[in-house]
Amino acid sequence: MQSLMQIVNKLQDIFSVLGEQQIVDLPQIVVVGTQSSGKSSVLESIVGRSFLPRGTGMVTRAPLVIQMIRYTEETKKSMLMSNNFDNSENSENITEWVEFLHKPNYYYSNFDSVSKEIEHTTNDLTKTNKGITKKQIVLKVHTNRYNLTFVDLPGMTKVAIGDQPPDIGKQIKELIISYAKQPNSIILAVVTANTDPSTSESIQIVKKLDPDGIRTIAVVTKLDLIDSGTLQDSHDLLCDNSHELISKRKIPAKLLGIVGVVNRSQKDINEKKSMDEALISEKKFLKTNYPDIYEKHGKEVLVQTLQTVLIRHIKKVYPKLRYDLEEMKIQLERQLLPLCKPNDQISFLTSFLKDISRSYEDTMNGNQNEVPIDAVIGGASIARIFQRKFLKKINDIDPLQNLSDENIEIILANTSGTGQCTFVNEKALQKILNRQLNYLIKPSLDCVELVRIEMLNILNSIDDKLLDSLRQYPKLNEVVQKVFKKLLDENLNSIKEFILSYIETYQVCINTANPDFIKEIINSDNEIQEEILEAVDLSKYENNYKPELILNSSKMPVFQLPDRMTQISKLNIIRSQMLNKLLSGLNNNEVSLERSEQIKLHKHLSKCYFEYIRKIVRDFIPKRINHKMINLFLKNLDKRLNEEIFQTYLKEKKIDEILSVNEGFENNRKNLETKLDTVKSALKNMVDIQYLQ
């Protein structure tokens, strides 16, 4: 039994220190009652000492884990030799002492000091707030009595007092339920004899969380405060066969036990009545008022019941408990693995840098082991930059952006000089296209910068384990980031310069005879084609001025020579005027801008040529970035990481420096190691249970 209690105590220590006491469902007794139910007095009578803080309102504001440990002479001797205890008593007279988990190896033999330490620790945990805390206070009561462990929870209340939060009642209830709902918890429900059991807050919780009562023990207090008229009701409550109460649904159908107790009154406490004297008084009272059942009640019976139920319960839940601890051990080992210090730092660093390079390349090429479903990463994110940002910006450019007919007129005039401009003014066309193709430059250069930024961000999308390890070493993380940035920036300007030069080439060197340009005209809309052809086709003017034929009765044409000569002469004049118009261009001031065939021609030629160059740029920019930025980066990454990090720090003998661990990670590692060692120790000790079953 001692081994069983030690194991449970050890587990409570583990999860209290971890702040994770409810992750594993521990077999433990949780004490539930209202603030005025006599709960504290019951617990003090079990311990055999007054040690709980007392006062008005709510005193217990934190889960208080009380571990009663029956000590051996060796344990006592070790404690006395430590000289690390309060000197309120002569050390030879110490028979019981307390040790707090948060103050290990410091021993309290004065139980008034224990009360003050509980109060002080509670205030520290709750700060200035008069509410409650979920953090446990664990105290080990080394006694010569017996082994028993239980958790004292704050007493239930409905009304906030003083500085308490308005929802204090809800907070307490939620805390109690969080413990009582665990299947491995034994509920010690404190019920007062002078009230209806059906209205008891603790019984209400039992009905909700343990309706069959298979893990509940009820302790009935204040038996000495009821009048003679209700003595039979309390007798029925204390009897195992309380069919009437069960039938009326006042208590659950089956409980592990119902034990009545008589606590010390306030007068007894003030007069320092000892626990032994209180036990004598309790026996006398029970024997007098409940002569047929008194042997089944009282604090000694309560302790025996609690011990028996708890030991039986621990044995019952042992397999699942051990399984849960084994799972926790595996989880802790998995968390600790990336935080462990490498035995061979040189081998670790070379391998780690290669893993970073490989994982980055896999992420870029879509070969990562775990493919996220909630975000686009790696090479796919760069493809989206090309498709959704670059192409959209390029396609949204108007070929004639900020270019009006007046602008074309002025360009045509200025490029003609003192002479008459011809039908197609190549110098004007080049000036127009040089100006308009300039709009392709900024989106192209912006695309390079967006890809650069994204490639830096992709480092944060590599394998999670590598990222965790990288964050563990802040100096290494910093220099890896620098190598990435440096390698990207080396080619950045040359890529931008090449792209700029590439577009400028098309701005300066206009080739209107290029078959692809002609094809662009052919593929343009019909209206543009017709207007371009209309500008160079004079036959339509001839059609407008053909002489009308006069037919005779035989339907044969009759030519009237004078009229025919007149029509031919008129047609020649029109031809002369149109040729003069096309060849003299804008110097013909009689033609409006809207009707100027030359302006329309240059406008449409500029638009078609822009579309022709746009397609080339749209196809070239992503290819150039892939070739000279992405592929080159991936090709050189592994080599550069090795040269600029491993080789450099190895030569300077600074491997220790670059693998210095982040303080937070170091604390986390030590914390995990402590948890793992404790869980392993608990699992090892649990083997003892098998021999006690």
Salt bridges, closest charged atoms under 4 A:
ASP13 OD2 - LYS140 NZ 2.43
GLU20 OE2 - LYS675 NZ 3.60
GLU44 OE1 - ARG54 NH2 2.33
GLU44 OE1 - ARG264 NH2 3.84
GLU96 OE1 - ARG49 NE 2.82
GLU96 OE2 - ARG145 NE 3.23
GLU99 OE1 - HIS142 NE2 3.58
GLU117 OE2 - HIS102 NE2 2.90
GLU117 OE1 - LYS103 NZ 3.88
ASP124 OD2 - HIS120 NE2 3.22
ASP152 OD1 - LYS39 NZ 2.67
ASP196 OD1 - LYS250 NZ 3.70
GLU201 OE2 - LYS158 NZ 3.21
GLU244 OE2 - LYS248 NZ 2.94
ASP268 OD2 - LYS273 NZ 3.95
GLU271 OE2 - LYS267 NZ 3.00
GLU282 OE2 - LYS299 NZ 3.21
ASP292 OD2 - HIS235 NE2 2.99
GLU300 OE1 - LYS283 NZ 3.37
ASP324 OD2 - LYS320 NZ 2.96
GLU333 OE2 - LYS329 NZ 3.21
ASP355 OD1 - ARG358 NH1 2.79
ASP396 OD2 - LYS392 NZ 3.03
ASP405 OD1 - LYS603 NZ 2.68
ASP446 OD2 - LYS442 NZ 2.80
GLU449 OE2 - ARG452 NH1 3.20
GLU449 OE1 - LYS496 NZ 3.00
ASP468 OD1 - ARG471 NH1 3.07
GLU478 OE2 - LYS482 NZ 3.35
ASP489 OD1 - ARG452 NE 2.68
ASP489 OD2 - LYS485 NZ 3.06
GLU490 OE2 - ARG640 NH2 2.52
GLU520 OE1 - LYS615 NZ 3.22
GLU531 OE1 - HIS604 NE2 2.34
GLU534 OE2 - LYS540 NZ 3.66
GLU542 OE2 - ARG575 NH2 1.83
GLU611 OE2 - ARG614 NH2 2.83
ASP619 OD2 - LYS623 NZ 2.98
ASP638 OD2 - LYS354 NZ 3.43
GLU644 OE1 - LYS486 NZ 3.61
GLU644 OE2 - ARG640 NH2 2.68
GLU652 OE1 - LYS654 NZ 3.80
GLU666 OE2 - ARG669 NH2 2.27
GLU673 OE2 - ARG669 NH1 2.72
